[in-house]
């Protein structure tokens, strides 16, 4: 296996890790409106991800940085051709971070309600847009001989891409509902499990259609295996959720995300961005990669720092592993009532 193949796998792992972690993170943000009934419950949900949401975004920075360094042509074509959707995602992530930090700075109802709305929308939009982006990457876009995207913004929102966006939105929200059931106590825990069941059923339908479409279009034997794992894991997550085995439900919902993303990358390889104009114009792991020396240096750096990142992030989750409920939320400031 060549180094550019290894780095394709590593980039796939980084994006998969990002969607696994940021998936339930986005899901919790969406659930602040779908699940929480009052401000206290919204604070419970936000507090479940409060210690970890910024650490989850490290995976995005690493994935984007790794793509830039290992496959500069892929990065250039992707971030120039998909400029507006990716800019929208970036703005949402910036506003979302500000909302988490500023929401509790003042007690006025209007202030807190505004930032809570911001958390909802800046969680929902990226969850949808990431699906649109990766659906286009896998299915192919209009790339010319100079490796430039020559399509328009509307070309990125065709039925396949919109279906991919709906799938990631519902899947991440389901993943978040399972995480909420795992991390909370009391009435909200039971409602999270009930909502997870409904979201899981919708996810199953969307996943079968979208992943089946992907498999029929450009699937391989390995991508079919990943598709089967995703479906079985989703069924297992629903069963575990109904049995109130939240730990298993979250593990299996996470495996669903991992297998679904892996299926897309397996269907994509050896391309990194197929061209719909001419297959010869497609960006591949060979044509889009950096020099062998660059990949060697990156491999050494990754071997040293990746275990450290995994250790400190794992430690963070261990420290903040306890469940919380409305009884753990301090009494509201008089101005909040």
WOZI-V512193 format. One record per pair of residues at least 4 apart in sequence whose ideal C-beta (glycine too) atoms are under 7 Angstrom apart, sorted by sequence separation. I is the first residue (numbers start at 0). GAP is how many residues later the second one is. If there is no record, write none. Layout:
i,gap
I,GAP
I,GAP
//
This chain:
i,gap
0,4
2,4
3,4
4,4
5,4
6,4
7,4
8,4
9,4
10,4
11,4
12,4
13,4
14,4
15,4
16,4
17,4
18,4
20,4
21,4
22,4
23,4
25,4
26,4
29,4
30,4
31,4
36,4
38,4
39,4
40,4
41,4
42,4
43,4
45,4
48,4
51,4
56,4
57,4
58,4
59,4
60,4
61,4
62,4
63,4
64,4
65,4
66,4
67,4
70,4
71,4
72,4
73,4
74,4
75,4
76,4
77,4
78,4
81,4
82,4
83,4
84,4
85,4
86,4
87,4
88,4
89,4
90,4
91,4
92,4
93,4
94,4
95,4
96,4
97,4
98,4
107,4
108,4
109,4
110,4
111,4
112,4
113,4
114,4
115,4
116,4
117,4
118,4
119,4
120,4
121,4
122,4
123,4
124,4
125,4
127,4
128,4
129,4
130,4
131,4
132,4
133,4
134,4
142,4
143,4
150,4
156,4
158,4
159,4
160,4
161,4
162,4
163,4
164,4
165,4
166,4
167,4
168,4
169,4
170,4
171,4
172,4
173,4
174,4
175,4
176,4
177,4
178,4
179,4
183,4
184,4
186,4
187,4
188,4
189,4
190,4
191,4
192,4
194,4
195,4
196,4
197,4
198,4
199,4
201,4
202,4
203,4
204,4
205,4
206,4
207,4
208,4
209,4
210,4
211,4
212,4
213,4
214,4
218,4
220,4
221,4
222,4
223,4
224,4
225,4
226,4
227,4
228,4
229,4
230,4
231,4
232,4
233,4
234,4
235,4
236,4
237,4
238,4
244,4
245,4
246,4
247,4
248,4
249,4
250,4
251,4
252,4
253,4
254,4
255,4
256,4
257,4
258,4
260,4
261,4
262,4
263,4
264,4
267,4
274,4
276,4
282,4
283,4
284,4
289,4
291,4
292,4
293,4
294,4
295,4
296,4
297,4
298,4
299,4
300,4
301,4
304,4
305,4
306,4
307,4
308,4
309,4
310,4
311,4
312,4
313,4
314,4
315,4
316,4
323,4
331,4
0,5
30,5
35,5
105,5
135,5
142,5
155,5
156,5
183,5
213,5
218,5
239,5
282,5
289,5
331,5
35,6
142,6
143,6
274,6
288,6
66,7
67,7
78,7
141,7
274,7
66,8
140,8
141,8
180,8
183,8
214,8
239,8
240,8
273,8
35,9
102,9
141,9
214,9
239,9
272,9
31,10
34,10
140,10
272,10
180,11
270,11
271,11
102,12
179,12
180,12
214,12
236,12
239,12
270,12
271,12
31,13
101,13
102,13
141,13
270,13
271,13
30,14
31,14
140,14
269,14
176,15
180,15
236,15
269,15
98,16
210,16
235,16
236,16
271,16
27,17
176,18
177,18
98,19
99,19
176,19
210,19
232,19
236,19
27,20
98,20
135,20
27,21
138,21
173,22
176,22
232,22
233,22
94,23
95,23
98,23
206,23
232,23
24,24
131,24
206,24
131,25
134,25
135,25
173,25
95,26
134,26
172,26
173,26
229,26
232,26
94,27
95,27
206,27
24,28
131,29
134,29
169,29
173,29
229,29
91,30
131,30
133,30
203,30
228,30
229,30
24,31
202,31
131,32
169,32
170,32
91,33
92,33
130,33
131,33
169,33
225,33
229,33
21,34
91,34
130,34
199,34
20,35
21,35
56,36
128,36
130,36
169,36
225,36
226,36
87,37
88,37
127,37
130,37
199,37
225,37
20,38
21,38
129,38
130,38
199,38
166,39
88,40
127,40
165,40
166,40
222,40
225,40
17,41
87,41
88,41
126,41
127,41
196,41
199,41
16,42
17,42
126,42
53,43
162,43
166,43
222,43
84,44
196,44
221,44
222,44
13,45
17,45
123,45
126,45
195,45
196,45
162,46
163,46
219,46
52,47
84,47
85,47
162,47
219,47
13,48
14,48
84,48
192,48
218,48
13,49
210,49
217,49
213,50
81,51
192,51
10,52
13,52
210,52
159,53
206,53
213,53
10,55
9,56
10,56
10,59
177,59
80,60
6,63
177,63
181,64
180,65
181,65
76,66
80,68
177,68
181,68
79,69
83,69
76,70
76,71
84,71
177,71
178,71
76,72
177,72
41,74
72,74
81,74
177,75
137,76
138,78
174,78
173,79
174,79
174,82
31,84
170,86
31,87
32,87
31,88
28,90
29,90
28,91
29,93
28,94
29,94
25,97
29,97
25,100
25,101
137,126
137,129
133,130
137,130
142,130
47,131
136,131
47,132
140,132
142,132
143,133
139,134
141,134
142,134
44,135
47,135
139,135
140,135
141,135
47,136
136,136
139,136
144,136
146,136
143,137
187,137
142,138
184,138
142,139
183,139
185,139
43,140
142,140
182,140
183,140
184,140
185,140
182,141
183,141
30,142
34,142
29,143
43,144
26,145
30,145
34,145
25,146
26,146
29,146
30,146
26,147
40,147
26,148
27,148
22,149
26,149
30,149
25,150
26,150
23,151
27,151
22,152
23,152
26,152
27,152
34,153
23,155
34,156
34,157
34,160
33,161
77,195
76,196
73,198
73,199
70,201
76,206
73,209
72,210
72,214
73,214
72,215
70,217
70,218
71,218
69,219
69,220
68,221
111,224
68,225
69,225
106,226
107,227
108,227
69,228
106,228
68,229
106,229
19,234
22,234
19,237
18,238
19,238
15,242
18,242
15,245
14,246
15,246
11,250
57,251
11,253
54,258
7,261
54,261
51,264
50,265
51,265
51,268
50,269
47,276
7,277
46,277
4,280
43,280
3,281
43,281
3,282
43,282
3,285
40,285
43,285
39,286
42,286
6,288
2,289
39,289
3,291
2,292
9,292
2,293
2,296
//
